[in-house]
């Protein structure tokens, strides 16, 4: 299989590779935590950020090639850009985080109330 035949999904602390023709799961790599995972694939590099850390994965196997915990920056949402990024806006990522934060605040208020 070629990396061009895969779709990469970041979800709940994991990256999942799906066959773009069949939707079949080819591999899963558990990263860290259960938070949103930002994923980008550029020039053969599969990069994922989760819980304030960044990971480089082999796109064909999901094997970790390197990892940087980005010490001192906390565990917040991180975006990824490379020299070959398409320049797409992080707005959908930020909107998803904002929605999760609002849902958590609402749940906490209901539990207290």
C-alpha positions in Angstrom: 0.0 0.0 0.0 1.1 3.6 -0.7 0.7 6.5 1.7 -1.3 8.2 -1.1 -3.9 5.4 -0.7 -4.5 6.3 3.0 -6.6 8.8 4.9 -5.3 9.8 8.3 -7.7 10.6 11.1 -6.8 12.1 14.5 -9.3 11.1 17.2 -9.3 10.7 21.0 -5.5 10.5 21.5 -4.9 8.3 18.5 -4.1 8.4 14.8 -6.0 6.0 12.5 -5.1 5.2 8.9 -8.0 4.2 6.6 -7.8 2.8 3.1 -9.3 5.6 1.0 -10.9 3.1 -1.5 -12.6 0.8 1.1 -12.7 2.7 4.4 -11.0 -0.3 6.0 -8.8 0.5 9.0 -5.1 -0.2 8.1 -3.5 0.7 11.4 -4.0 2.6 14.7 -1.4 4.4 16.8 -2.2 5.4 20.3 -0.4 8.6 21.1 -1.3 10.2 24.5 -4.4 11.1 26.5 -7.8 11.2 25.0 -7.9 14.7 23.6 -8.2 16.1 20.0 -5.4 15.0 17.7 -4.2 17.4 15.0 -2.7 15.5 11.9 -0.9 16.7 8.8 0.8 14.8 6.1 3.4 16.6 4.0 6.3 15.3 1.9 6.0 11.8 3.2 5.9 13.0 6.9 2.9 12.2 9.0 2.9 14.6 11.9 0.4 14.5 14.8 0.0 16.8 17.9 -1.9 15.7 21.0 -1.9 16.8 24.6 0.8 19.5 23.9 3.2 17.0 22.3 4.2 16.3 18.7 4.8 12.9 17.0 6.2 11.9 13.7 4.8 8.6 12.4 5.6 6.2 9.6 2.5 6.7 7.3 2.5 3.1 6.2 2.8 1.4 9.6 2.0 4.1 12.3 5.4 3.3 13.9 6.7 6.2 15.8 9.8 7.8 14.1 10.3 10.5 16.7 8.5 12.3 19.5 9.0 15.7 21.2 7.1 16.5 24.4 7.5 20.2 23.9 8.4 20.6 27.6 7.4 23.9 29.1 4.5 24.6 26.8 1.7 22.9 28.6 -0.9 20.5 27.3 -3.0 22.8 25.2 -4.2 22.4 21.6 -1.3 22.7 19.1 -1.4 23.3 15.4 1.2 22.1 12.9 2.6 23.9 9.8 5.3 22.9 7.4 6.9 24.6 4.4 4.5 22.7 2.2 1.3 23.4 4.2 -1.6 24.4 2.1 -2.3 27.5 4.3 -5.7 26.2 5.5 -7.0 28.0 8.5 -6.9 26.4 11.9 -10.5 27.8 12.5 -12.2 24.3 12.4 -9.7 23.0 15.0 -10.3 26.0 17.2 -14.0 25.8 16.8 -13.9 22.1 17.8 -11.9 22.9 20.9 -14.2 25.8 21.8 -17.2 23.5 21.5 -15.6 20.9 23.7 -14.7 23.5 26.3 -18.3 24.9 26.3 -19.8 21.4 26.6 -17.5 20.7 29.6 -18.4 23.9 31.3 -22.1 23.2 30.7 -21.7 19.7 32.1 -19.9 21.0 35.2 -22.6 23.7 35.8 -25.4 21.1 35.5 -23.6 18.7 37.9 -23.1 21.5 40.5 -26.6 23.0 40.0 
